[in-house]
Amino acid sequence: MNGRRNVQPGDVLSFGPFSLFVAGRLLKTADEMIPLGGRALDVLIALTERAGEVVSYRELISIAWPNVTVDEANLRVQIATLRKALGGEDGARYISNVAGRGYCFVAPVTRSQEPTAKAEGIAGSEQSWRLPPRLARMVGRDEAVRAVSEQLLTGRFVSIVGPGGIGKTTVAVSVAHALVAGFGGAVSFVDLSALTKPQFVPTAVASALGFMIQANDPFGSLVAFVGEKKVLLVLDNCEHVIDSAAVLAERIVSEAPQAHILTTSREALRVEGERVHLLHSLDCPPEHANLTAAEVLRYPAAQLFMERATAGGYCAALIDIDAPVVATICRRLDGIALAIELAASGAGYLGIRGIAELLDNRFSLLWHGRRTALPRHQTLNAMLDWSYNLLPEHERAVLSKLSVFVGDFTIEAACSVASEKETDQASSTDALESLLVKSLISTSSATGPTYYRLLDTTGAYARARLIERGEANRAARRHANFFSRFLQHDEIVQSRFGERDLSGYASHVGNVRAALEWAFSDGGDVAVGMELATWAAPLFIGLSLLEECKRWCERALACLNDAVRGTRQEMILQEALALSSMFTQGDVDQVRAAIERGLVLEEMFGDRRHQLQLLYGLYRLLMRLGDFRGALEAAQKTAIFAEGDPTGMVVADFMLGTCYHFIGDQAAAQLYGERGMARAVKPGTVIPNFFGFDHRIYAPISLARTLWLRGFSDQARSLARKAVDGALGQDNPLSTCVALTYGSAVFIWSGDLQIAGDYVERLVEYAGRHSIEPYRAAGLGLRGVLAIARDDVVFGVDLLRSAVGTLSAKKLNVQLTPFAGALAEGLRMTGHVEEALLTVNGAIARTAGCGSTFDMPELLRIKAEILAATPQLSRASVVNCLNEAIEAARVQSALALELRSTITLARLLSEAGQPDQARRELALVYDRFTEGFQTDDLRRARTLLEDLELRS
């Protein structure tokens, strides 16, 4: 790599109208971002930094695919993507292929530095990640913030380790704020303290980042989503889920090259790449009787004590006579921030000397030998025990009951749990206010309504006291009942399943989860659990916590008794189970049973809106399985059910149009597709988003495919392009994958391989990023189809074999026959004629089992080509197969497929010495076209007709 110039992180490489930001891995022109995949960016950076030099194929492959063996075809795909991004055919004037050697960036490149460290395009492309606010004043931790920030920037993975109450979270939040600009705002703070089980760590992080996790590989899902983004993840309170947090942190650091991880924990995670920053106690004044107030207040521990004392009502300034007392208190508390704050909170009514006396009298045995490093939990337990005994009995009872909460809680929730009866609520409110003043409760940083929380050590202490009081089960029941009633009567939550934004309810998840754990435990109450699972199901789904939703619905449904079976409660549980299982790759039979049972109950209760949603869910499931006839029955039932309902009629038309397209009645498909589109644009029409599918995206894609088959390829390509571009502009992973998967086929059929290739590469990258494995497999299959179209047949066959295997396992049968046909064609081209015939016959049999599908004419044409390559078979058998293909296309009103088979037949007739008949047959079909004359098939037909004209 002679002459290579190292690219610096802040470099901006400029050429033509483009600017390449190396740090942000972003290509822009003017103010427009040019979307590129990670490997395409790797290749572009490598080429531009050595502009004017030839960079070998091998070197570029090693840069874009380190430690992976790939074919040069992969590199050609990335080069094609780059040229497309740089202006289509004009992109070749930037990147030149030097035959046999490599590629060269031939345009002049200038180099400059970004004016700031802002990683453009990162924060803007993600959701607005929230950080807790920085403390107005942080005492004694400036050096720790500086050191951790430096370690984090140079080493990418730092754990702040120290005892509870020492101030780890305070430092982590301050570091995050200090670095937020350098990460372009892409800093996410995840509080793990609300989790009750280690397996919920990836779910909690995914929910904070705002994407739907894949249940079969949650860690891989997160790593794929982070990818090559420059982000900072702050994982707070890891100690109780440390194994899971360690696995996640290690994988992200090792597999996401620009991700940075900051964790807080009572112990090191002990994984590769971790740098441990031990957070020590605040510096305390030394033991010296003659210290003045000014000298004592030079030490952070004393500063913190006096600030909290003032906040707790102590009105006097520190005087010299009390200075040694404060110094002694700080030393006795070992400079632990939480202990100092708890002690100082009583200064308002006990005074400084009163605190010191109580400390000595109450904890003389417990604190003896503290300097010999007693275990941290014993130290804080003693401090909290002391603070607890300062409280009046009623406040002790309230504090103990509040320990059932996990994370944030509202004052309404607190009063409900703390009050045995309604008349107790006023005194409970007073107790809460008193505990807040004494710093035993803190206010949360959440925006909107005020939330409260116990510090984690305070909560652990209070739980022990609750158990001692014999009130743990009663408090847990009141806690579960409160959240059950709260969710049941919240109209936004109960609007149900993806129809409203529930992100503002995320702070309740920890409490709901804990309540469900208690309810279904041996000492809990299953009846309460079934109620809570019912009303919590829409919350879990709205926050994309699908695996949890599935788990709790299954638990609740397994406990159904005669009193609950057949009620609205069962109806909601069945619907939620169906929806969550659909996307967590649950058992297909279970999904279908849940949908069908839900439909029975929805009909019983007359809930038309959700009956329509379940009908659509059944239709989607049957389409996925390739049961197009069953799906058509569901669509027809929907059309009858939705009569008179504008929303339902739009959905029914879209369902019918798609069913008829896949079944192979393109005239009917066009009729319903166009009617649905016309209804959808009427003023006031609301198009629902059922089961994650956006009809505004998928319906035009389905209609575009239909139009292409009917011979209107220009209209089809225009409609498909708009729909795909619309999907790419949204933040809906499922709709984007669907649009790219089914929309790219229109361009493959038309021979627009550059556009199709761009879509397919985006599909593979996007589905991989969001761990939507069935659509990633579909993307690899489409990549195989394109490879065969580009004469890279062996590579294409390998990709198609893999894709067909994965799709079969995932039961995405809707894609199997088109890929099987392409695989058979590739096998024929590589000389594997027998295997090709077996493959296409299997596809035809599968298609016939469905009654027929849109690709039956194409499968028969491919079979005819295979038969023609089999010497022992007669020409008549080939012609018969082609005639069968042509007839199937005519029955389907698929003029484009009729043309394809007729081209093959005309070529065969010509070779047999019948050019006149060949020309007549082909001309009859060709003359029926009114557009699309620049597509591959019509160009081939025109060329063949001209040749036949010369021969006749």
Secondary structure by P-SEA (a helix, b strand, c coil): cccbbbbcccbbbbcccccccccccccccccbbbbbcaaaaaaaaaaaaaccccccaaaaaaaacccccccaaaaaaaaaaaaaaaccccccccccccccbbbbbccbbbbbbccccccccccccccccccccccccccccaaaaaaaaaaaaaccbbbbcccccccaaaaaaaaaaaccccccccbbbbbccccccccaaaaaaaaaaccccccccaaaaaaaaacccbbbbbbcccccaaaaaaaaaaaaaaccccbbbbbbccccccccbbbbbbbbcccccccccccccccccccaaaaaaaaaaaaacccccccccaaaaaaaaaaaacccaaaaaaaacccccccaaaaaaaaaaacccccccccccccaaaaaaaaaaaaaaaccaaaaaaaaaaccccccccaaaaaaaacccccaaaaaaaaaaaaaaaccbbbbcccccbbbbccaaaaaaaaaaaaaaccaaaaaaaaaaaaaaaaaaccccccccccccccccccaaaaaaaaaaaaacccccaaaaaaaaaaaaaaaaaacaaaaaaaaaaaaaaaccccccccaaaaaaaaaaaaaaaaacccaaaaaaaaaaaaaaaaaacaaaaaaaaaaaaaaaaaaacaaaaaaaaaaaaaaaacccaaaaaaaaaaaaaaaaaacaaaaaaaaaaaaaaaaacccbbbbbccccccccaaaaaaaaaaaaacaaaaaaaaaaaaaaaaaacccaaaaaaaaaaaaaaaaaacaaaaaaaaaaaaaaaaaaacaaaaaaaaaaaaaaaaaaacccaaaaaaaaaaaaaaaaaccccccaaaaaaaaaaaaaacaaaaaaaaaaaaaaaaaaaccccaaaaaaaaaaaaaaacccccaaaaaaaaaaaaaaaaaaccaaaaaaaaaaaaaaaaaaccaaaaaaaaaaaaaacccccccaaaaaaaaaaaaaaaac
